[in-house]
Amino acid sequence: MLTAELRMNVPPEAVWATIVDVHDWPRWGPTVSGALVEGGGGLAFGTRGTVTTIAGVSLPFEITEFEERRLWAWKVAGVNATRHEVIRVPGGCVLSFGAPVWAMGYLPVLAVALPRIERIASEKSNRT
């Protein structure tokens, strides 16, 4: 798996809250315009839903790996997609996105998302 990552001076809890909140996905995901979870709950192992691309195409997703406050991975349209991992470090965290080798061209998109997440998570942590 190829990775794009960013060390952030933001509490890992705020970063986690940002990446698991499907309402935030369009704010940080350059290719996402919306997302819905079936049943309206949060992310967990086996959660299903739809993600809508900026082209207006809605695709089904399923959470295939989940460890609370640490990582989640998914399949989109039945294909393994990105893995999202929050790694606690002194003074903050590292957010790491993993992409399958075949999706190497998606790494620049992930690199754009990382500082957006940092900004959103920083806003969240300043509100508390």
Protein Blocks (a to p, Z undefined) as FASTA:
>chain_A
ZZddddddbdfklmmmmmmmmklmmmmmmkbgbdcdehhiacdehiacddddfkopacdd
ddfbdcehkbccddeehiacddddddddehiacddddddfklmmmmmmmmmmmmmmmmmm
mmmmmmZZ
